């Protein structure tokens, strides 16, 4: 009840602020890659514009108003929320140096979430990152079609003068684009799209960082121009898609490919999103512990598959909030695991399905290890890690896979800086 009152007041204040200052609003939705896309866009735009974005700590009903007001949450304190309300009123009454652009990540967890957001703010640019075969957060929806319908309201709300930036490698999103009003800019790996990525090179030694880590390089093409890009601290197609989306936004705001390539070369991914971290015994950890869906799990495993390593190890936690797709999704990922890594460490009750499928798909039973206790998993993993091993660590947020990363990273004193909190 108290939260509903707070949200109602926040929504009123948010609408008033947006009406007064009329910033460009960029709304981002999808099943995966929203936070990474938001960060990539912010890193580019902040070099020329005054930009604000949400912190992503709470639901959209709280995140969006706080981003518009430009303040931290009031938490569980009445005084704290009064401080939030007072700042909002001051912004409305007194002319402020307000952001020109606001970047908002819009999460959809329940029916009506997107509709509620769109009552508060109207985006000028709508971005859909990816939906995938098994959409995440489907638990509270009747089926996948209903959650896709809810997410698609973002781009359907756009007017003819607005812009939709869409990942056309995702067939669901491509299909959704057929009957919408705004201008469309597409991105992906297909040569027919507007902004195109190609020639991915993973973990090339000539791109070693000062920390001894290796990321990836690729090329981006637009309007007949092709420019090399590199992300030395990140791996995976997911990060490339985030970069493509950000570059597409940058093109809209007048940036050229060369200057954007220079900006993203220093990009560090958000904690727990395919981050490269040195591991014990000179191993290499790919920390993708923030969350997991079937789509992001597939992308991560495919990235590991392409790397050169003495041994490839996947440490995987359960994927949650899949509703009726839980069993089929874990089975499909189990098959991909068998083709991508040498050793599997699985944690969580749902991953029993994944382990059985990995074995059925040809993975040796001696290389499959199941744990229902995370501490036992950590001890076993520590005992086998060797020089030049690559270890992917990934699972849903509630599985707390960052605990595993903390225990096997070479420099645990950096944990607070590098890991998901």
Steps between C-alpha positions, in 0.01 A plus 500: 500500500777744595696409184191566286463847651872575445482381139187707432667818633819422306303456178326837540830678567674316216237604244526864614880502464490341155234746384714794614840397361400270211826296486554237232395171657660172391308195618660154490320168533561134412571170675879538515764770461302799627748616767806451280331688217409784736861529620642489146263774384584713805876467442465635146242774553656646815800617300285770328176525697375530854356153556325324787403136533332280757706300749308176447485415870122473529199438276418737215224661710772634734806513270346726239374776733829499692693537174279790391537670839872416517513368854558180696212301644341602829534138610288400797508850651206742492751784539696358206195505273405849615848608389434343158164678468644836607779478241246418230283799595806730490583376149145577392486848658858620449672497160779242508785392273312184408630201293445519124460123470367237744569129441251265665507122528144368507453162665179307449431243771120498518208580270439874485856605590574660163159666482563659839841633396357650181240690702786682672741564215496489119827390339642672195726205423397140573754219500430125503813298574398133469208272584635155417332162476423482872418852630599561862268625779215296348394368842212745548375486141275241334766422241791648305273679253345704779834627631617582147177692446559696821861588409402597145276779634819709529556522125128505424470814713744689278374762255599558137769752599652263758764231447496124563842335528456126459714186503396339173701186573217417739217365283232589755607866502530507122143375473376758751646781286266442207207705623648788699492874423850636583816507294697177548876453522600134514821342622656153507731272305294475183631709210147628427477687830582868547784463752696179454760311705745263332840330529488415872837403644489363854792503741769601252840527669587827328217659697634412845431764763741612769322251730586216265139456393377469143161608374376515144509706185244539220400741227192720477363627168252776426422693182795359309756564776662218699705559817675253734383489863644318797384419851809382691314428825196315365400193302194375321245592240286653771756778551522552124124538478513757781770688310301482175195645671706779657673578171161520327387753763826688453446521124158652564664766720768586244799292615721334238630142521863598558432712808266236642765231448741707710240552775409131541864380498514586871162345575476278808187283512264516792584260783408143424447548124766298316780673692851360469664442839829329579443175692705288742777281357521732195153409377267749330150563637216623282274653761144498365346452842250789498211301356407226256236431240507234227600765244786648704616153607517392136696810398747455787561132424542567128763763583691254718479239226693730264785565743832318511574349839660205669164411652162673487289478814140616542374571852126547460219579741129452441309724259187630673172677412446281194158363595386223266827525302720402795558137406536549124734798546734315738498202265594716202781672689626159614541401137693819424724441804600160362624666180670800663707400805707212635378500861163594652441608860124535554328652802129504582212256484390596147845430366449127555311519170793686340751238621293210368468665161873583483580134561236385251649737242844342527679661795698246703336426835842534669506866392156587641479607864173588672479689832210596721736691732695801373783462754570144385506623142752773587736255671483255210559773243800634691654155503493451123581844355822503299706740296327611173158368604208721397208502744156637415295574815132578439157458658184682599535787748356311797761224457772747611763366261721801584590313820679244285683769304618661823653174621691414182619843382874559526459838672206474742584847636344635177174315556308801629601696193448231233216277619123524517384626838 
